[in-house]
Amino acid sequence: MKNRDNQTAGIPNSRNFSVRSQELPVNVLRTLQYSTLLVGALLLLATFSLDLLPGANSAFGLVQKLLLLSSTVFLILGGLLRRLPTVFSKIVMGMLATVLIMLIAEGGCRIVDYDFNQTMSAWNATPIYYRGPTVPIGETFFRRQGKIQWEGKILTSWLKQSRVLEENFYENEEIVTVQYDEFGFRNSEPMKDWDVVFAGDSFTELGHLPDSTIYTNLVAHQLGIRVKNLGVSVTGTLSHTCYLSEFGKGPGTTDAVLVFFEGNDVKDIILELEDIQHLQKTGERRMRDLLNLRQPSFLVAMWDVAMRHQKPKRTAINARLQLGDQDLPFTVNYFPPDPKRMSDAEKKAVNQALEGWADTAHKLKLRPWLVYMPCKRRVFHEQLSFPPNAAKYEREWEPNALPDFIHAICNQQNMGFIDTTTSLTQAARNGKPTFNLLFDTHLNELGSEIVAEIICQAFQDSGLNKTVPSRSSTE
């Protein structure tokens, strides 16, 4: 028995050997704990240091939330690490290595300012019509870049970029080439002089239609006059007045036409006034710099990739349109405000904006006009049906007196008023689609043609085409 004990005395207990062989050395474990706590502290410091960066958003952003969550996890793990089983210690080592790699990647991407959004590529792939203007003009307004063009199926491209299920709805759309002049307006050729200038938003630009079908060009052709188009999407009446002041007056110009879209121009006026008030209070103008769209964060990019597959494509259909004997999918985009429910401040803002247009035209010795452009909800009101889950305001909206409210202001300002609502509505009753039915909110070629006829008739009644001789647009 003694010999047996002597023989086994130098051999470690097998059970004890098994346990110790899996344990980490104390110095390694201590280093791992301190490293984990240090990473947690650095992550916590980085969470709040991001607010100190130039141009940082005051809101607690996605990157900060991820950093704060990671910091909390590492601080907790660091505090418990000495008490955790060996297997968890090894897991922590793996997590620590992963986080360090991600932090190195995050820092490297920010240092080189890598753009995960590929901002310029995405910007250039977007039809010009659906880009906001970015070139500062006046105190607070913007216009498009000059000398640009885009070719392709504009509506189809926009639906695909917007991840709409019905992305091929306009599969028969023709390829269009749109060109913009040196100041970013949709005039394909430089103009030295013109008789009539139109200003407005996307309903004046109509950047998805061929040149020959835009109502401003149709008016020019039918009346034999020269027409300049100062339409820019994502703008409001105050911008349009700025365009008139800067670019609207030629040697032979006699008339200035503001196209007022009831769907969002009231809201746009309010937003533009807020920009002016911001400038007056802070001395700084708000900018629309493409650099603000850059995304250099590796962590945000990883999150975007993970979430991209969680977001299914959305449908653009939120109503049905009965057009003749056809039941068609339809998108309702806007619900014009009711003057009865507008605040006094909103009414005053609209009044001042239209007064500003009229005053600017009169100072330039131009005759001011306003073309009232209705939205699809008003034009197709009698032929629309909504699903049971539609919002109450979508189902219950009724045509209101906004056209009359705008008309009254025009009368006060000695401004010609042209309402296109009746003709567009009558065409709809006759089974003719005058707007793009799905997703997009604008006139189609037929709608543009009808609007041109209405404007031509108003101009003829005023004697405009009789007083302005026919001349080439590039004279």
N, C-alpha and C positions, 0 to 999 in steps of 0.2 A: 504494500500500500504506500509505503514511504517512497519507494522508487518511482511509483506511478506519479506521486505528487511532484517528485523532482523532475520527472520528464515533462510534466505539463506546466511547471512553474514559469518557464520563459515564454509560454505561448499566451497571447492575449485572449481574454474571454471573447468568444465569437460574437456574443450579443453586443458587448460593449464596443467591439471593433466595428460592427455594422453601423452603430449609431454615430460613432465619431467620424467614420469615413465619409458621412454625408454632411457633417457639420462644416460650416465655413469657419476659417480661423478668426479669432477674436479681432485681430487688427483689420482684417478684410471687412468683417461685419461692421466694425466701428467706422471705417472709411466710407462704406456704403451708406450708413446711417447719416453721417455728416454731409455726404454728397447729396443725398435725397433731400435733407433739410435745406441745403444751400440752393438746390434747384428750385424748391418750393418758394424760398424767399425771393430768388431772382425773378421767378414768374410773377409773384405778387408785386414786386417792384415794377416790372414791365407793364403790368396791368394798368397801373395808374400813371406811369411815365408817358404812355402813348398820348395822353391829353396835353402834354407839353410840347408835342411836335408841332412845327409850323403848319397852319391850315387844318389842324385836327378838329374833328367834329366833337361838339360838346356832349353828344349823346353817348351812352355806354354801348359801344358797337359789338359786333359779333366776335372780332378778334379778342377784345377785352374779356368778353364772357368766357371764351375758350381758355384764355390764360388764367382767369380767376378760378375756373373749375379745375384746371390742371394743378395750379398752385395749392389749392385746398387738398387735393388727393395726395400730393407729394409731402405736404406738411404732416398730414395724418399718418401716412406710411412711415415717414421719418421718425415720428414720435413712437410708433409701435414696433419698429423694425427689430429691436433687440429681443422682443418677446414673441415674434412670429416664428413659426416652424421654418426649417431650412428651405423647404420647397417654395414658400412664399418669398423668402429672401432672394432666391434665384429669379423668381418672377419679377420682383422689384428691380433687380439688376437689369433684366431685359427691358422693363418699362423705362428705366432711367436712360439706357442706351438709346431707346427709340425716341424719347423726348429730346435728348441732346442732339440727335440727328435732325429731328424736325426743327429744332430751334436754330441749328446751323443753316438749314435750308431756308428757313424764314428770314434770317438775317442776311444771308447771301442774296436772296431774291430782292429784298428791299434795297440792299446796297447797290445792286446793278439796275434797280428799278425795272425789273422784268414785268411786263404787262400780261397777266393771265387772261384778261378780258380781250386781248388783241384788239384794242379800241379802234385803231385806225382801220384795220381790216374789216371789222364789223361795221364801222361807219361808212366805209366806201361800198360795202355790200348792200347797205340800206338805200332804197330809192330816195332820191333827194327830197321828194315830196313829203316823206315821213321823217325827215330830220328837222330838228329845230334850228332856227337861225342862230349863229354864234358870233358874228362880226358886230362889235359895238357901233352904235350910231346914235347921235343926239346924247342926251344926258343919261338915259336909262334903257334905250331900245336896242334892237338888234336887226340885222339883215343877213342874207346868205352870203357865202363866199362868191366871188365873181368868176366868170369864165369857167364854168363847170358844166358837165353833161352826164347823163346816165342813160343806158340803153338796156332794155329787157322787158319782161312782163311784170309791170309794176305792182298790180294788185296781188298777183300770184306770189311774187317774191315777198311781199309784206305779210301775207297770210302764213307762209312757211316760217319766216323769222319769228312770227308771233305764236308759233306752235298751236295753230288752230286745226282741229280735226278735219274741217272741210277745206283743206289747203288747196285742193284742185277745183274749187267751185268755179273759178274763172278760167277753166282750161282752154277755152276758145279765145282768150284775150290775145290781142295782137302785140307783137314786140314794138315798143315805142322808144324813140330817141327824144329825150328832153334836153333842151339847151338853155343856159342862163347867161345873161349879159354880164358886162364887167362889174356891175354892182349887185349881182345875185338875183335879178328879177327875170321872169320868164319871157324875155324878148329875144328871139333867136338871132336877130340882126341889130347892130347898133342903130340908134335912132337920133338924128340931129334935131328933128322937130316932130310934133304930133298935135293933133287937134283935141283929143279927149284922153284923159288919164283915168284909169281905174285903180283903186287901191282897196285891199281887203286881205282876208286870210286865205285858207286853203280853197274856199269856194271861188276865189278870184284867180288863184294860181292854177288850180285844176291840173296839178302836175302828173296825173295819171293818164291824161288824154293827149292825143296827137295835136300838134299846133293847129291844124286845119279845123279842129272841132271845138276849140275853146271859144266860148261865147264872145270874148273880147275881140278875137280875130274875125269871128263871124259878123259881128257888128261893123267892124272896119270894112270888110268885104261887101256887105250888103248896102251900106250907106256911102261907100266910096270915101271914107275918111281915114285918118291915121290915128291909131289907138295904141296907147302905151299901157302895159300891164305891170302894176306894182303889187301883185299879190304874193304873200308869203304865209305859209302855214304856221300855226302856233304863234299868232300875233293877235293884237286887239286894236280897237279904234284909235287909241293914243299913238300906237306905232304907225298906223296908217296915215295919221295926220302928220307925223314926222316925215314919212316917205313923201307925202305931198309937198311939204315945205322944201325938202332937199332935192327931190328928183322929179317933181310933178309938173313944173312950169317950163314949157318950151316957148320959142318965139311966137308960134302961132296957136298955142293952146287956148281953148275957149271954155272948156267944161271939165269939171272934176267930179268923179263918181265914187262914192263910198259904198262898198258892198257890205251890208250888215247881216251876219248870220245869226239867227235867233237862238241857235242851239247853245252857243258858248260865249258870244260877244259881251253879254252883260258881265259874266264872270271874268272874262279877260280884262275888261275895263277896270274892275276892282283890283285884280292882281297887278296891273300896270300902275295903278295909283299907289299901291303898297310899295312898289319899287321906288317910285318918286319920293314917297314919304320916308323910306329907308335912307335914301340919299340925303334928304334934307336933315334928318336926325343925326346921321353918322358921318356924313361927308364921303361915304363910300358907295359906289355903284355895285350892284350885284352883277356877277359875270357868269357866262356860260362857256367855260373853258373846257375843251375836250380832255385836257389833262386830268380834270376831276373825275373822268370816267375810267381812268387807269386803275388797275387792281394788282398791286405788286405783292400781295400777301400769299405765301404758300399755304398757310393754315386755312384762309378763306377759300382758296382754290380747291383744297382737299374737301372742304365742307360742301362747296358747290357741286363737285363731282358726285359726292355721296347723295346729295339731295336731288340732283338732276333726274335720277331715275325714279324718285319718289313723286315727281310732279307729272301726272299724265297730261296729255294734250287736252285743251279745253274746247268746248263747242262754241261756235259763234251764234248759234240759233237760240234766240230767246222769245220768238214770236212766230206766227204764221201769217202769211199774206194771201188773201183771196183776190187774185188778179184775173178778171174774166172768169174762165172756167178752170183756172189753175190754182192749186194750193201750194204755195211756195215757202221755203224756209226763209226767215227774215231776221235781221238784227235791228233792234231799236237802240239808238245810241244816245239821244238827247231828249230832254223834256223841258221845253221852253218855260221860263219863269212867268208866273202870273203877276201883272202889275199890282193887283189887289194885295198880294202877299209879299211884295218887295218892300224892303225897309225904306225909310225916307232917305237914308244915306245912299242906298243903291240907286234910287230914282235920281237923286241929285248928281251922282257920279255919271250916269248915262246921259243926263241932260247936259252936263258940262262937257262931256266927251264929244257929243254931237255938235254942241255949240262951238267947240274948238275946231272941228272940221270945217264948219261953215265959215267961221271967222278967217281961218287960214286961206280958204278958197277965195273969199272976198278980198283979202289983202293982196292976193296974187292976181286979182281982177279976173277970176274964173267963176263960172256959174256952178254952184254946188248942187249935187244930186245924192240921193240915197236909194240904193236898190235893196229891197227887203227880201232876204233869202230864207225861206222856211226850212225846217228840218223834216226828216222822213216821218216822224211821229205825227206831225200835223197833216202832211200831204196824204198819207195813207190811213188816216185815223179811222175812217168808216170801214176799212177792209181788213183790219188787224184783229187777231185773236191771240190770247195769251194762255200759257199753261196754268194749271191751278196753283202751282208753287211760285208764280210770278209775284213780285213785290206789289203791294197795294197801289203805290203811286204809278207803277207801270200800267196796271190794269185800269185805273180810275182817272188817269189824266184826260182832260178835255181841252179842246182848242180854246185858248184864252184871248184876251184883248191886247196882247203884246204888240201886234202890228198897228193897232189903233194908237197905242201909247207912243210908239216911235213916230208914227205919222203926225201926231199932234206936235211933237218936238220939231219935226221938219218944217211944219207950217210956221211955227214961231220963229224959226231961223231963216225963213225965206229960202227953203231948200226943196228942190224937186223930189218927189217921192214916187218910186216905182215898186209896186208890190207884185211879186211873181207867184204868190200863193195860189190865186184862183186858177190860173192856167195850168200850173203843175198838178193841182188837185183834180181838175177836170180831166186831164190826161190819165191820171190814175184811175178815175171812175170809168174811163173808156178802155181800161185794160192795158194801158201803156206804162211800162216801168220807166221812170225818169231819174231814178237814183240807183246806185249800186245796192243790191238787195242785202248782201251778206257782209258783215264785219265792217266794211268801209261805209262812210256816211255821205259820200259826195254824189254830185250829179254824174250821170252817164252821158253818152253822146247825145241821146235824145233829149235829156233834160237840159243840156247846154244849148241845144238848138232852140228849144222852146224859150229859154231865158233870153237868148239873142233876139228872137222875134218880138218879145215884150219890150225890150229895151229899144229896139229899132223903132217900134211904133211910138213909144214915148218921145224919142228924139225927133221923129218926123212931126209929131203933133206940136212940138216946141219950135219947129222950123230949123233944127240944127243942121240937117243934111242939105237944106236949101241955102244955108249961109256959108257952109264950108265947102269949097271946091274939092274935087277929087284929085289927090296927089299921092305920090308913092311914099311909103312909110319910112324910107331911108333917105329922103331928100335932104 
